[in-house]
């Protein structure tokens, strides 16, 4: 049996292409280049045990209050800086448009969370201000990126159609 798919085979019978954007595991060489996170201690509440935490490399969270006062383990989290903010006027429920942040993304780690997926670095994608998709592992984030790219391609098609309609309108006037 041949593994080659005939080009004229109807789309519904063709296998889905492999995701080219799925990232590979980092090599030992790339792991060595990651900056080390800062290590600090805090007093766990309740119980009073001294706990040690190593921040996510690039963590921007100020942990001073966590170090200075007893803190619940589940309240400890690290986060990298968001991508550059995109603000657009958004109208919801017929209200006047207000500037809202769209498509913000950062890496977060909650080292003591009950959810094991949150204990490792994961992406937090904010679709619209205060509306999140989380936690995303590298494959999940790649899948979202592919879906957004597909949606963007369709929006570009609408842009081309709108431009053509506007051009037709100018000719007819």
N, C-alpha and C positions, 0 to 999 in steps of 0.2 A: 504494500500500500504506500502510495506516494504522500509525502508531507507537503507537497506544493499545492496551493489552492488555485484553481483556474480563475483567470481574471474575469471571465464572463459569468461566473457563478453569482446568482442573485444575492444581494446584500444580506438578507436574513439567514443565509446558509454559510456565510463567511465567518470565520472565527474573528472575535474582537482583536484588534491590534494590541500588542503589549504596551503598557504605559511607559513612554520614554522618559517621563519626568520623575519616575519613582527613584528617590535617592538611594545610593548604595551606602553600606556601612563605612564609617571613616577608617582609614588605614592607620596603622601605628604611627606613621609619620605625621598625619594630620592631627591625631590626638595629642602628640607632643607639642604642637604649636598653640594649642588652646591655652589661654592665660589661666592661672590658678585663681580660684575664688578665695575670698578672705574667710578666715576661720575665726569664730568667736564663741563665747559661752553665754548661757543664760540660766536662770533658776526656773525650773519647771514648776508650774502650778497645776493642781495641788501636789503636794509631796515634797517639794523643795530640793529635788535632785538637780545637780549641776549637769547641764546638757551641752554638748559641743555641736556646732553647725558649721559646715563649710558652704558658703554662698555659691550660687550659680555663677560661673564666670560672667562678668559684665553686669552683675546685679546692681540696680540703682536704688534699691530700697534702703532707707535709713533705719538701721536696726538699733539705734541708740536706746529707744524706750524698751525694746525687748531685752537688752543687756542690763538695763538699770533697774527694772522692776520684774517681779515674778510674772511669767508669761505662760499661758496654756500652749502646749506643743502644737496643737492644730492651728494656732494663730500665727505660726512662723511660716513665711513664704518669701520667695525671692522672685525677682522679675527683671528682665532686660528692658532697655528703652524700646518704646513703640517705634514702628516705622513712622515716617513723617506723616503728620495728620492731614487728612483730606476733609475739608469742610465744604458742604454744599447745602443750598436751601432745600429743605424737605418739608412737604406739606402732608399732614396726617389728619384724617377726619374732617376735611373741609376747612381746617384752620389756616391762617396766614402762614406762609412758609417761614421756617426758622432755620438758622444755620445749625446743622448737626454733623457730628464726626462720623465718617464712613470708613469702612475697611481698615481699621487699625489692627495691628498684629504685634504681639510680643511673645517672648518665651518666658515661661513661668515654671517654678518648681515649688511644691509644697512638701517638704521632706518628711513630715509626720502625718500627712493626710491618711484617712482610712482607705481612700480609693488609691490602689497601687498605681494606677495610670497617672495620678497627679504627683506621686513621689519622685518621678523621673522628669527631666526637662520635657515640657510639652508646649505646643503653640496654643495661644489664646487668640482667637480671631473675633474682633468686634465688628459685626456686620453694620450695625447702626448703633449710635450711642446707647450704651447700657443693654445691648442685645448681643449675646456672645455665642460662639460655637467653641466649646472646650471640653475636655482636653483633646488636642490633636497630636498624634504621633507623626513622624515624618511622612509615612505613607498616606495618612489621613489628610495632612496639609497638602500633599501633592495632588490628591484627588480633588480637593476643594479648588486648588489653583487651576486644574484642568477644566473643571466645571465653570469657573469664572471666565477662563479664556474662551470657552465655547459660547458663553453668554455674551461676552464682549464682541465676539465675531458676529453674532446675530445683531447686536446693537449697531455695529459698524454697517451692517446691511441696511438697517432702518435709516441710518444717517445718509447712506448713498441714495436710498429711495426718496428721502425727504429733500435732499439736495436736487435730485432730478425733478421732483414735483415743483420745487420753487423756481427752478430754471424754466420749466414749461410755463409757469404762471407769469414770469417776466416777459416771455416771448408773446404770450397771448394778450397782455395788457397793451 
